Amino acid sequence: ALEVLNVERNELTCLPAAFGRLQSLKALDLSSNQLSELPEVVCSLTALEKLDLQYNSWTRLPETFAQLQSLKVLNLCGNDLI
């Protein structure tokens, strides 16, 4: 099963719902894209230990973000979080 996925610098503006099927994913790099909203589907990836969201257009994280209880490393650098 896929455990590491790096899609940095791909000019992504959204993520497909199929991301929710990546339940074994431990590391996800979404840095340097054009994402402005963290999809709920990412918050369902409860095995995630490392999540890189730097240099996007995030202004907030969803309440369901708390479901990522295995998360050990989170990078939010270069965003406009309020």
N, C-alpha and C positions, 0 to 999 in steps of 0.2 A: 504494500500500500504506500501511496505517496506521503512522505513525511516533511519534505522541504519544497517550497514553491517560491520562486523569485520572478516577479513580473514588474520589476522596477523599470522606469523610463520607457513606458509603452504608451503614454498619452491616454491611458484608460480614463473614462469618465464614469463608468459604472461597472459592476461585477455581475456575471450571470448567476441566476438562482442555483445553478448546478454546483456552485462553490460549497453549498451546504452538504454535499455528498462526500466531501473530503474530510471525513471524521478522524482520520489518522494523522492529519496535518499537525506538525509540531512547530514549524517555522514558516511564516508568511511575510514576504517583503513586497509591499505595495508602494514603496517610496518613489518619489519623483514622477508622479502621474498627475492627473487632473481631477482627482476624486474630491468631492466636496461633502459627501455624506457617507458615513460608514454603514453599509447595508446590514440589516438584521441578520442576514445569512452568515456573516463573519462571526457574529456573536454566538452562533450555534456551534462553532468549532471548538468544543470544550477541551480538546487535547492540546491546543495551541500553547506553546511555552514562550515563543518569541514572535513579536508582531512589530514590523517596521512600517510606520505610517508617515514618515518624515517627508517634508516638501510636497504637500498636496494643498488642498484648500479647505481643510477641516475647520469648522467653527465650533463644533460641539461633538460629543460622543453620545450615542444612544443609551438610554437607561439599561438596556439589555447587555451593555458592555460588562456588567458585573458577573455575567454568566461565565466569563473567561477565567475561571478559578485556577487553572493550571498556569496562567501567564506569569512568567518570571522576568521577561525583558520587554519593555515597551518604549518605542522611540516616536515622539510626536514633534520633534524639532522642526522648525520652519513652517509652522501652521499658525492660523489666527484663532486659536481656541480662546473662548471667553469663559 
